[in-house]
Amino acid sequence: MTGPSCRVCGRRLADPASRARGIGPICAKAAKARAAVHIPTPHPPEHVPGQAELPLIHHQPTLWSA
């Protein structure tokens, strides 16, 4: 169980479900609204439709990594 205050705004949490989540209902609703915004990934000008693109893996070692 998390602390009795919201992790986002610091308000006191009275609801047991909010306490278990660690975030109040107002902040949860705002976070859900922000997550719903989708920004499309831009394609380079030389992008060919149907061309396979490999996803970049965070912290993947390369020839230039030390």
All heavy atoms as TSV, in Angstrom:
chain	resi	resn	atom	element	x	y	z
A	1	MET	N	N	0.838	-1.168	0.000
A	1	MET	CA	C	0.000	0.000	0.000
A	1	MET	C	C	0.889	1.239	0.000
A	1	MET	O	O	1.900	1.292	0.673
A	1	MET	CB	C	-0.885	-0.023	1.232
A	1	MET	CG	C	-2.013	0.939	1.165
A	1	MET	SD	S	-3.339	0.254	2.169
A	1	MET	CE	C	-4.144	1.719	2.620
A	2	THR	N	N	0.501	2.225	-0.800
A	2	THR	CA	C	1.310	3.425	-0.922
A	2	THR	C	C	0.927	4.445	0.139
A	2	THR	O	O	0.033	4.218	0.943
A	2	THR	CB	C	1.112	4.047	-2.318
A	2	THR	OG1	O	-0.266	4.373	-2.469
A	2	THR	CG2	C	1.542	3.079	-3.398
A	3	GLY	N	N	1.596	5.576	0.120
A	3	GLY	CA	C	1.347	6.627	1.102
A	3	GLY	C	C	-0.048	7.217	0.985
A	3	GLY	O	O	-0.741	7.019	0.004
A	4	PRO	N	N	-0.461	7.983	1.991
A	4	PRO	CA	C	-1.816	8.529	2.009
A	4	PRO	C	C	-1.989	9.787	1.157
A	4	PRO	O	O	-3.017	10.419	1.227
A	4	PRO	CB	C	-2.050	8.827	3.481
A	4	PRO	CG	C	-0.694	9.119	4.014
A	4	PRO	CD	C	0.235	8.221	3.233
A	5	SER	N	N	-0.992	10.166	0.356
A	5	SER	CA	C	-1.139	11.359	-0.479
A	5	SER	C	C	-0.864	11.018	-1.943
A	5	SER	O	O	-0.160	10.068	-2.262
A	5	SER	CB	C	-0.196	12.462	-0.010
A	5	SER	OG	O	1.135	12.036	-0.107
A	6	CYS	N	N	-1.442	11.834	-2.832
A	6	CYS	CA	C	-1.321	11.631	-4.274
A	6	CYS	C	C	0.124	11.849	-4.710
A	6	CYS	O	O	0.769	12.816	-4.302
A	6	CYS	CB	C	-2.252	12.598	-5.004
A	6	CYS	SG	S	-2.170	12.495	-6.797
A	7	ARG	N	N	0.641	10.964	-5.558
A	7	ARG	CA	C	2.012	11.089	-6.055
A	7	ARG	C	C	2.175	12.281	-6.987
A	7	ARG	O	O	3.272	12.774	-7.166
A	7	ARG	CB	C	2.419	9.830	-6.818
A	7	ARG	CG	C	2.589	8.622	-5.947
A	7	ARG	CD	C	3.031	7.447	-6.770
A	7	ARG	NE	N	1.890	7.002	-7.580
A	7	ARG	CZ	C	1.986	6.268	-8.672
A	7	ARG	NH1	N	3.142	5.888	-9.112
A	7	ARG	NH2	N	0.912	5.891	-9.323
A	8	VAL	N	N	1.077	12.741	-7.597
A	8	VAL	CA	C	1.157	13.824	-8.572
A	8	VAL	C	C	1.023	15.186	-7.910
A	8	VAL	O	O	1.877	16.057	-8.077
A	8	VAL	CB	C	0.075	13.648	-9.661
A	8	VAL	CG1	C	0.112	14.788	-10.654
A	8	VAL	CG2	C	0.253	12.313	-10.370
A	9	CYS	N	N	-0.063	15.383	-7.164
A	9	CYS	CA	C	-0.340	16.716	-6.611
A	9	CYS	C	C	-0.120	16.816	-5.103
A	9	CYS	O	O	-0.077	17.909	-4.560
A	9	CYS	CB	C	-1.767	17.131	-6.942
A	9	CYS	SG	S	-3.027	16.126	-6.124
A	10	GLY	N	N	-0.020	15.697	-4.401
A	10	GLY	CA	C	0.221	15.716	-2.968
A	10	GLY	C	C	-1.021	15.814	-2.101
A	10	GLY	O	O	-0.909	15.891	-0.889
A	11	ARG	N	N	-2.216	15.835	-2.719
A	11	ARG	CA	C	-3.446	15.905	-1.924
A	11	ARG	C	C	-3.637	14.616	-1.133
A	11	ARG	O	O	-3.183	13.554	-1.529
A	11	ARG	CB	C	-4.656	16.097	-2.832
A	11	ARG	CG	C	-4.701	17.430	-3.502
A	11	ARG	CD	C	-5.969	17.534	-4.321
A	11	ARG	NE	N	-5.909	18.698	-5.194
A	11	ARG	CZ	C	-6.620	18.828	-6.288
A	11	ARG	NH1	N	-7.438	17.883	-6.666
A	11	ARG	NH2	N	-6.507	19.908	-7.019
A	12	ARG	N	N	-4.358	14.732	-0.023
A	12	ARG	CA	C	-4.638	13.579	0.825
A	12	ARG	C	C	-5.622	12.650	0.111
A	12	ARG	O	O	-6.607	13.097	-0.465
A	12	ARG	CB	C	-5.226	14.047	2.146
A	12	ARG	CG	C	-5.432	12.957	3.134
A	12	ARG	CD	C	-5.915	13.558	4.454
A	12	ARG	NE	N	-6.332	12.514	5.340
A	12	ARG	CZ	C	-5.558	11.973	6.259
A	12	ARG	NH1	N	-4.328	12.409	6.398
A	12	ARG	NH2	N	-5.999	11.015	7.034
A	13	LEU	N	N	-5.359	11.345	0.156
A	13	LEU	CA	C	-6.217	10.350	-0.486
A	13	LEU	C	C	-7.099	9.690	0.568
A	13	LEU	O	O	-6.607	9.128	1.537
A	13	LEU	CB	C	-5.368	9.285	-1.197
A	13	LEU	CG	C	-4.499	9.797	-2.338
A	13	LEU	CD1	C	-3.621	8.670	-2.862
A	13	LEU	CD2	C	-5.335	10.387	-3.448
A	14	ALA	N	N	-8.420	9.739	0.364
A	14	ALA	CA	C	-9.363	9.155	1.311
A	14	ALA	C	C	-9.893	7.807	0.815
A	14	ALA	O	O	-10.189	6.923	1.607
A	14	ALA	CB	C	-10.532	10.107	1.546
A	15	ASP	N	N	-10.001	7.639	-0.489
A	15	ASP	CA	C	-10.558	6.425	-1.074
A	15	ASP	C	C	-9.521	5.294	-1.034
A	15	ASP	O	O	-8.366	5.498	-1.429
A	15	ASP	CB	C	-10.978	6.708	-2.517
A	15	ASP	CG	C	-11.651	5.528	-3.168
A	15	ASP	OD1	O	-12.462	4.866	-2.501
A	15	ASP	OD2	O	-11.358	5.275	-4.353
A	16	PRO	N	N	-9.889	4.092	-0.577
A	16	PRO	CA	C	-8.934	2.974	-0.533
A	16	PRO	C	C	-8.380	2.602	-1.916
A	16	PRO	O	O	-7.212	2.251	-2.037
A	16	PRO	CB	C	-9.743	1.817	0.055
A	16	PRO	CG	C	-10.863	2.456	0.787
A	16	PRO	CD	C	-11.164	3.727	0.069
A	17	ALA	N	N	-9.207	2.705	-2.953
A	17	ALA	CA	C	-8.725	2.385	-4.309
A	17	ALA	C	C	-7.681	3.405	-4.758
A	17	ALA	O	O	-6.675	3.043	-5.385
A	17	ALA	CB	C	-9.897	2.348	-5.291
A	18	SER	N	N	-7.912	4.681	-4.446
A	18	SER	CA	C	-6.943	5.723	-4.792
A	18	SER	C	C	-5.644	5.538	-4.016
A	18	SER	O	O	-4.559	5.733	-4.549
A	18	SER	CB	C	-7.521	7.113	-4.497
A	18	SER	OG	O	-8.632	7.365	-5.311
A	19	ARG	N	N	-5.771	5.140	-2.747
A	19	ARG	CA	C	-4.569	4.885	-1.945
A	19	ARG	C	C	-3.761	3.731	-2.518
A	19	ARG	O	O	-2.541	3.783	-2.573
A	19	ARG	CB	C	-4.945	4.578	-0.498
A	19	ARG	CG	C	-5.340	5.783	0.277
A	19	ARG	CD	C	-5.602	5.414	1.710
A	19	ARG	NE	N	-5.843	6.630	2.483
A	19	ARG	CZ	C	-5.767	6.684	3.781
A	19	ARG	NH1	N	-5.491	5.609	4.481
A	19	ARG	NH2	N	-5.994	7.814	4.402
A	20	ALA	N	N	-4.439	2.686	-2.948
A	20	ALA	CA	C	-3.739	1.537	-3.526
A	20	ALA	C	C	-3.054	1.925	-4.829
A	20	ALA	O	O	-1.964	1.452	-5.139
A	20	ALA	CB	C	-4.721	0.393	-3.761
A	21	ARG	N	N	-3.697	2.810	-5.614
A	21	ARG	CA	C	-3.150	3.270	-6.889
A	21	ARG	C	C	-2.039	4.281	-6.666
A	21	ARG	O	O	-1.120	4.399	-7.483
A	21	ARG	CB	C	-4.290	3.897	-7.693
A	21	ARG	CG	C	-4.267	3.654	-9.132
A	21	ARG	CD	C	-5.433	4.245	-9.918
A	21	ARG	NE	N	-6.135	5.345	-9.287
A	21	ARG	CZ	C	-7.415	5.321	-8.947
A	21	ARG	NH1	N	-8.135	4.246	-9.168
A	21	ARG	NH2	N	-7.989	6.367	-8.401
A	22	GLY	N	N	-2.168	5.060	-5.582
A	22	GLY	CA	C	-1.171	6.080	-5.283
A	22	GLY	C	C	-1.431	7.388	-6.005
A	22	GLY	O	O	-0.601	8.290	-5.976
A	23	ILE	N	N	-2.581	7.502	-6.637
A	23	ILE	CA	C	-2.916	8.708	-7.388
A	23	ILE	C	C	-4.409	8.961	-7.233
A	23	ILE	O	O	-5.208	8.021	-7.249
A	23	ILE	CB	C	-2.493	8.577	-8.867
A	23	ILE	CG1	C	-2.698	9.876	-9.625
A	23	ILE	CG2	C	-3.172	7.426	-9.536
A	23	ILE	CD1	C	-2.089	9.859	-11.011
A	24	GLY	N	N	-4.790	10.210	-7.065
A	24	GLY	CA	C	-6.184	10.567	-6.873
A	24	GLY	C	C	-6.986	10.510	-8.160
A	24	GLY	O	O	-6.426	10.435	-9.260
A	25	PRO	N	N	-8.324	10.547	-8.064
A	25	PRO	CA	C	-9.169	10.426	-9.251
A	25	PRO	C	C	-9.023	11.598	-10.218
A	25	PRO	O	O	-9.087	11.402	-11.432
A	25	PRO	CB	C	-10.585	10.354	-8.679
A	25	PRO	CG	C	-10.496	10.936	-7.317
A	25	PRO	CD	C	-9.113	10.661	-6.839
A	26	ILE	N	N	-8.795	12.795	-9.710
A	26	ILE	CA	C	-8.642	13.957	-10.596
A	26	ILE	C	C	-7.339	13.847	-11.389
A	26	ILE	O	O	-7.312	14.042	-12.610
A	26	ILE	CB	C	-8.674	15.265	-9.775
A	26	ILE	CG1	C	-10.051	15.422	-9.128
A	26	ILE	CG2	C	-8.343	16.463	-10.646
A	26	ILE	CD1	C	-10.137	16.542	-8.126
A	27	CYS	N	N	-6.258	13.504	-10.729
A	27	CYS	CA	C	-4.972	13.355	-11.410
A	27	CYS	C	C	-4.976	12.157	-12.357
A	27	CYS	O	O	-4.374	12.202	-13.420
A	27	CYS	CB	C	-3.843	13.226	-10.392
A	27	CYS	SG	S	-3.578	14.739	-9.448
A	28	ALA	N	N	-5.666	11.079	-11.982
A	28	ALA	CA	C	-5.759	9.909	-12.848
A	28	ALA	C	C	-6.516	10.246	-14.125
A	28	ALA	O	O	-6.128	9.825	-15.221
A	28	ALA	CB	C	-6.443	8.761	-12.113
A	29	LYS	N	N	-7.592	11.017	-13.999
A	29	LYS	CA	C	-8.371	11.417	-15.174
A	29	LYS	C	C	-7.535	12.313	-16.086
A	29	LYS	O	O	-7.551	12.164	-17.307
A	29	LYS	CB	C	-9.639	12.141	-14.731
A	29	LYS	CG	C	-10.574	12.453	-15.848
A	29	LYS	CD	C	-11.866	13.072	-15.316
A	29	LYS	CE	C	-12.823	13.385	-16.439
A	29	LYS	NZ	N	-14.060	13.994	-15.953
A	30	ALA	N	N	-6.777	13.234	-15.509
A	30	ALA	CA	C	-5.926	14.120	-16.305
A	30	ALA	C	C	-4.810	13.337	-16.991
A	30	ALA	O	O	-4.481	13.597	-18.152
A	30	ALA	CB	C	-5.336	15.211	-15.412
A	31	ALA	N	N	-4.235	12.365	-16.298
A	31	ALA	CA	C	-3.169	11.552	-16.888
A	31	ALA	C	C	-3.710	10.701	-18.032
A	31	ALA	O	O	-3.040	10.522	-19.050
A	31	ALA	CB	C	-2.531	10.663	-15.831
A	32	LYS	N	N	-4.931	10.197	-17.878
A	32	LYS	CA	C	-5.546	9.400	-18.937
A	32	LYS	C	C	-5.803	10.263	-20.167
A	32	LYS	O	O	-5.607	9.824	-21.297
A	32	LYS	CB	C	-6.845	8.782	-18.431
A	32	LYS	CG	C	-7.476	7.822	-19.385
A	32	LYS	CD	C	-8.709	7.183	-18.778
A	32	LYS	CE	C	-9.330	6.195	-19.747
A	32	LYS	NZ	N	-10.550	5.604	-19.193
A	33	ALA	N	N	-6.235	11.509	-19.970
A	33	ALA	CA	C	-6.485	12.423	-21.088
A	33	ALA	C	C	-5.183	12.757	-21.816
A	33	ALA	O	O	-5.151	12.841	-23.045
A	33	ALA	CB	C	-7.156	13.692	-20.592
A	34	ARG	N	N	-4.088	12.931	-21.061
A	34	ARG	CA	C	-2.798	13.225	-21.699
A	34	ARG	C	C	-2.287	12.023	-22.474
A	34	ARG	O	O	-1.665	12.170	-23.525
A	34	ARG	CB	C	-1.774	13.633	-20.646
A	34	ARG	CG	C	-1.937	15.046	-20.161
A	34	ARG	CD	C	-0.743	15.473	-19.327
A	34	ARG	NE	N	-0.470	14.600	-18.195
A	34	ARG	CZ	C	-0.931	14.781	-16.971
A	34	ARG	NH1	N	-1.684	15.812	-16.707
A	34	ARG	NH2	N	-0.634	13.943	-16.009
A	35	ALA	N	N	-2.530	10.817	-21.970
A	35	ALA	CA	C	-2.038	9.609	-22.637
A	35	ALA	C	C	-2.810	9.328	-23.926
A	35	ALA	O	O	-2.315	8.633	-24.800
A	35	ALA	CB	C	-2.144	8.416	-21.694
A	36	ALA	N	N	-4.029	9.869	-24.048
A	36	ALA	CA	C	-4.845	9.606	-25.226
A	36	ALA	C	C	-4.360	10.374	-26.455
A	36	ALA	O	O	-4.699	10.028	-27.577
A	36	ALA	CB	C	-6.299	9.952	-24.943
A	37	VAL	N	N	-3.554	11.408	-26.269
A	37	VAL	CA	C	-3.054	12.186	-27.394
A	37	VAL	C	C	-2.016	11.360	-28.139
A	37	VAL	O	O	-1.067	10.855	-27.548
A	37	VAL	CB	C	-2.432	13.514	-26.896
A	37	VAL	CG1	C	-1.826	14.280	-28.050
A	37	VAL	CG2	C	-3.480	14.342	-26.182
A	38	HIS	N	N	-2.217	11.204	-29.441
A	38	HIS	CA	C	-1.288	10.404	-30.255
A	38	HIS	C	C	-0.570	11.322	-31.228
A	38	HIS	O	O	-1.204	12.050	-31.992
A	38	HIS	CB	C	-2.041	9.321	-31.022
A	38	HIS	CG	C	-1.173	8.574	-31.986
A	38	HIS	ND1	N	-0.196	7.698	-31.568
A	38	HIS	CD2	C	-1.112	8.589	-33.332
A	38	HIS	CE1	C	0.406	7.191	-32.625
A	38	HIS	NE2	N	-0.130	7.720	-33.706
A	39	ILE	N	N	0.740	11.291	-31.196
A	39	ILE	CA	C	1.549	12.068	-32.126
A	39	ILE	C	C	2.167	11.081	-33.107
A	39	ILE	O	O	2.925	10.197	-32.714
A	39	ILE	CB	C	2.644	12.859	-31.392
A	39	ILE	CG1	C	2.006	13.807	-30.388
A	39	ILE	CG2	C	3.523	13.616	-32.384
A	39	ILE	CD1	C	2.991	14.516	-29.492
A	40	PRO	N	N	1.843	11.193	-34.395
A	40	PRO	CA	C	2.374	10.238	-35.364
A	40	PRO	C	C	3.890	10.382	-35.522
A	40	PRO	O	O	4.439	11.482	-35.404
A	40	PRO	CB	C	1.651	10.587	-36.658
A	40	PRO	CG	C	1.215	11.992	-36.490
A	40	PRO	CD	C	0.991	12.192	-35.026
A	41	THR	N	N	4.543	9.281	-35.786
A	41	THR	CA	C	5.976	9.271	-35.997
A	41	THR	C	C	6.273	9.797	-37.399
A	41	THR	O	O	5.722	9.289	-38.377
A	41	THR	CB	C	6.538	7.841	-35.869
A	41	THR	OG1	O	6.146	7.332	-34.608
A	41	THR	CG2	C	8.040	7.828	-36.001
A	42	PRO	N	N	7.109	10.812	-37.535
A	42	PRO	CA	C	7.412	11.333	-38.877
A	42	PRO	C	C	8.288	10.349	-39.646
A	42	PRO	O	O	9.113	9.637	-39.069
A	42	PRO	CB	C	8.158	12.636	-38.595
A	42	PRO	CG	C	8.728	12.455	-37.235
A	42	PRO	CD	C	7.789	11.558	-36.490
A	43	HIS	N	N	8.077	10.301	-40.931
A	43	HIS	CA	C	8.885	9.450	-41.791
A	43	HIS	C	C	9.855	10.322	-42.572
A	43	HIS	O	O	9.508	11.431	-42.982
A	43	HIS	CB	C	8.001	8.670	-42.762
A	43	HIS	CG	C	7.135	7.663	-42.081
A	43	HIS	ND1	N	7.628	6.499	-41.548
A	43	HIS	CD2	C	5.805	7.650	-41.833
A	43	HIS	CE1	C	6.641	5.805	-41.016
A	43	HIS	NE2	N	5.516	6.488	-41.173
A	44	PRO	N	N	11.058	9.843	-42.801
A	44	PRO	CA	C	12.005	10.628	-43.592
A	44	PRO	C	C	11.494	10.777	-45.029
A	44	PRO	O	O	10.694	9.963	-45.490
A	44	PRO	CB	C	13.298	9.810	-43.534
A	44	PRO	CG	C	12.894	8.453	-43.126
A	44	PRO	CD	C	11.625	8.587	-42.349
A	45	PRO	N	N	11.963	11.786	-45.761
A	45	PRO	CA	C	11.483	12.001	-47.126
A	45	PRO	C	C	11.756	10.816	-48.051
A	45	PRO	O	O	11.022	10.590	-48.993
A	45	PRO	CB	C	12.231	13.238	-47.604
A	45	PRO	CG	C	12.998	13.748	-46.455
A	45	PRO	CD	C	12.901	12.788	-45.333
A	46	GLU	N	N	12.801	10.058	-47.764
A	46	GLU	CA	C	13.137	8.926	-48.626
A	46	GLU	C	C	12.418	7.648	-48.226
A	46	GLU	O	O	12.760	6.568	-48.680
A	46	GLU	CB	C	14.653	8.696	-48.656
A	46	GLU	CG	C	15.268	8.296	-47.334
A	46	GLU	CD	C	15.657	9.459	-46.442
A	46	GLU	OE1	O	15.468	10.616	-46.806
A	46	GLU	OE2	O	16.160	9.171	-45.360
A	47	HIS	N	N	11.412	7.750	-47.363
A	47	HIS	CA	C	10.673	6.575	-46.917
A	47	HIS	C	C	9.901	5.956	-48.075
A	47	HIS	O	O	9.212	6.642	-48.817
A	47	HIS	CB	C	9.697	6.947	-45.800
A	47	HIS	CG	C	8.855	5.797	-45.341
A	47	HIS	ND1	N	9.361	4.776	-44.583
A	47	HIS	CD2	C	7.557	5.498	-45.562
A	47	HIS	CE1	C	8.399	3.892	-44.338
A	47	HIS	NE2	N	7.292	4.321	-44.930
A	48	VAL	N	N	10.044	4.661	-48.228
A	48	VAL	CA	C	9.340	3.921	-49.265
A	48	VAL	C	C	8.217	3.149	-48.588
A	48	VAL	O	O	8.462	2.382	-47.665
A	48	VAL	CB	C	10.295	2.936	-49.991
A	48	VAL	CG1	C	9.558	2.140	-51.035
A	48	VAL	CG2	C	11.458	3.692	-50.588
A	49	PRO	N	N	6.947	3.344	-49.027
A	49	PRO	CA	C	5.854	2.597	-48.412
A	49	PRO	C	C	6.097	1.098	-48.501
A	49	PRO	O	O	6.485	0.582	-49.545
A	49	PRO	CB	C	4.633	3.015	-49.220
A	49	PRO	CG	C	4.997	4.332	-49.815
A	49	PRO	CD	C	6.480	4.266	-50.047
A	50	GLY	N	N	5.904	0.409	-47.402
A	50	GLY	CA	C	6.122	-1.030	-47.369
A	50	GLY	C	C	7.543	-1.415	-47.004
A	50	GLY	O	O	7.850	-2.593	-46.839
A	51	GLN	N	N	8.420	-0.426	-46.908
A	51	GLN	CA	C	9.813	-0.706	-46.561
A	51	GLN	C	C	9.883	-1.142	-45.097
A	51	GLN	O	O	9.251	-0.556	-44.230
A	51	GLN	CB	C	10.654	0.546	-46.768
A	51	GLN	CG	C	12.114	0.388	-46.390
A	51	GLN	CD	C	12.891	1.683	-46.605
A	51	GLN	OE1	O	12.308	2.700	-46.944
A	51	GLN	NE2	N	14.179	1.620	-46.390
A	52	ALA	N	N	10.636	-2.191	-44.822
A	52	ALA	CA	C	10.769	-2.680	-43.449
A	52	ALA	C	C	11.658	-1.734	-42.654
A	52	ALA	O	O	12.717	-1.329	-43.113
A	52	ALA	CB	C	11.367	-4.077	-43.447
A	53	GLU	N	N	11.195	-1.370	-41.466
A	53	GLU	CA	C	11.980	-0.526	-40.573
A	53	GLU	C	C	12.221	-1.286	-39.284
A	53	GLU	O	O	11.297	-1.837	-38.709
A	53	GLU	CB	C	11.246	0.776	-40.285
A	53	GLU	CG	C	11.083	1.647	-41.511
A	53	GLU	CD	C	10.406	2.962	-41.182
A	53	GLU	OE1	O	10.269	3.279	-39.989
A	53	GLU	OE2	O	10.025	3.655	-42.112
A	54	LEU	N	N	13.453	-1.337	-38.851
A	54	LEU	CA	C	13.785	-2.026	-37.611
A	54	LEU	C	C	13.601	-1.061	-36.449
A	54	LEU	O	O	14.041	0.084	-36.515
A	54	LEU	CB	C	15.228	-2.523	-37.648
A	54	LEU	CG	C	15.540	-3.541	-38.744
A	54	LEU	CD1	C	17.023	-3.858	-38.740
A	54	LEU	CD2	C	14.728	-4.792	-38.539
A	55	PRO	N	N	12.952	-1.512	-35.385
A	55	PRO	CA	C	12.776	-0.628	-34.232
A	55	PRO	C	C	14.097	-0.448	-33.491
A	55	PRO	O	O	14.924	-1.360	-33.433
A	55	PRO	CB	C	11.770	-1.382	-33.365
A	55	PRO	CG	C	11.960	-2.809	-33.734
A	55	PRO	CD	C	12.342	-2.813	-35.188
A	56	LEU	N	N	14.305	0.751	-32.959
A	56	LEU	CA	C	15.495	1.012	-32.159
A	56	LEU	C	C	15.241	0.516	-30.747
A	56	LEU	O	O	14.196	0.764	-30.165
A	56	LEU	CB	C	15.818	2.501	-32.147
A	56	LEU	CG	C	16.206	3.101	-33.489
A	56	LEU	CD1	C	16.405	4.602	-33.336
A	56	LEU	CD2	C	17.468	2.462	-34.016
A	57	ILE	N	N	16.192	-0.183	-30.201
A	57	ILE	CA	C	16.075	-0.699	-28.849
A	57	ILE	C	C	16.911	0.189	-27.942
A	57	ILE	O	O	18.089	0.426	-28.198
A	57	ILE	CB	C	16.562	-2.168	-28.773
A	57	ILE	CG1	C	15.727	-3.030	-29.703
A	57	ILE	CG2	C	16.497	-2.679	-27.352
A	57	ILE	CD1	C	16.246	-4.437	-29.845
A	58	HIS	N	N	16.268	0.712	-26.895
A	58	HIS	CA	C	16.956	1.601	-25.976
A	58	HIS	C	C	18.121	0.863	-25.307
A	58	HIS	O	O	17.981	-0.270	-24.870
A	58	HIS	CB	C	15.961	2.100	-24.929
A	58	HIS	CG	C	16.472	3.236	-24.118
A	58	HIS	ND1	N	16.848	4.428	-24.679
A	58	HIS	CD2	C	16.675	3.363	-22.794
A	58	HIS	CE1	C	17.273	5.243	-23.733
A	58	HIS	NE2	N	17.158	4.620	-22.568
A	59	HIS	N	N	19.246	1.505	-25.248
A	59	HIS	CA	C	20.461	0.963	-24.637
A	59	HIS	C	C	21.027	-0.236	-25.407
A	59	HIS	O	O	21.642	-1.110	-24.819
A	59	HIS	CB	C	20.239	0.583	-23.159
A	59	HIS	CG	C	19.830	1.715	-22.305
A	59	HIS	ND1	N	20.629	2.776	-22.033
A	59	HIS	CD2	C	18.666	1.974	-21.676
A	59	HIS	CE1	C	20.008	3.637	-21.261
A	59	HIS	NE2	N	18.792	3.165	-21.031
A	60	GLN	N	N	20.745	-0.286	-26.680
A	60	GLN	CA	C	21.301	-1.363	-27.490
A	60	GLN	C	C	22.761	-1.043	-27.790
A	60	GLN	O	O	23.065	0.050	-28.258
A	60	GLN	CB	C	20.519	-1.504	-28.797
A	60	GLN	CG	C	21.025	-2.609	-29.687
A	60	GLN	CD	C	20.170	-2.724	-30.948
A	60	GLN	OE1	O	19.250	-1.945	-31.143
A	60	GLN	NE2	N	20.477	-3.687	-31.761
A	61	PRO	N	N	23.682	-1.952	-27.536
A	61	PRO	CA	C	25.086	-1.663	-27.832
A	61	PRO	C	C	25.329	-1.514	-29.334
A	61	PRO	O	O	24.704	-2.210	-30.135
A	61	PRO	CB	C	25.831	-2.878	-27.273
A	61	PRO	CG	C	24.808	-3.938	-27.116
A	61	PRO	CD	C	23.490	-3.270	-26.973
A	62	THR	N	N	26.185	-0.596	-29.694
A	62	THR	CA	C	26.526	-0.357	-31.098
A	62	THR	C	C	28.034	-0.398	-31.251
A	62	THR	O	O	28.781	-0.566	-30.277
A	62	THR	CB	C	26.012	1.012	-31.559
A	62	THR	OG1	O	26.705	2.025	-30.813
A	62	THR	CG2	C	24.511	1.146	-31.361
A	63	LEU	N	N	28.486	-0.206	-32.461
A	63	LEU	CA	C	29.926	-0.175	-32.711
A	63	LEU	C	C	30.573	1.038	-32.063
A	63	LEU	O	O	31.759	1.041	-31.767
A	63	LEU	CB	C	30.199	-0.133	-34.217
A	63	LEU	CG	C	29.787	-1.384	-34.987
A	63	LEU	CD1	C	29.995	-1.153	-36.486
A	63	LEU	CD2	C	30.610	-2.584	-34.540
A	64	TRP	N	N	29.768	2.104	-31.828
A	64	TRP	CA	C	30.306	3.337	-31.283
A	64	TRP	C	C	30.153	3.430	-29.784
A	64	TRP	O	O	30.632	4.383	-29.172
A	64	TRP	CB	C	29.613	4.536	-31.951
A	64	TRP	CG	C	29.832	4.505	-33.426
A	64	TRP	CD1	C	30.931	4.949	-34.103
A	64	TRP	CD2	C	28.960	3.969	-34.386
A	64	TRP	NE1	N	30.787	4.726	-35.439
A	64	TRP	CE2	C	29.574	4.109	-35.653
A	64	TRP	CE3	C	27.717	3.361	-34.341
A	64	TRP	CZ2	C	28.977	3.687	-36.819
A	64	TRP	CZ3	C	27.138	2.947	-35.521
A	64	TRP	CH2	C	27.759	3.114	-36.742
A	65	SER	N	N	29.477	2.473	-29.156
A	65	SER	CA	C	29.323	2.555	-27.703
A	65	SER	C	C	30.590	2.107	-27.013
A	65	SER	O	O	31.335	1.267	-27.488
A	65	SER	CB	C	28.141	1.692	-27.240
A	65	SER	OG	O	28.364	0.347	-27.557
A	66	ALA	N	N	30.848	2.702	-25.883
A	66	ALA	CA	C	32.083	2.388	-25.155
A	66	ALA	C	C	31.854	1.309	-24.144
A	66	ALA	O	O	30.846	1.011	-23.668
A	66	ALA	CB	C	32.595	3.623	-24.454
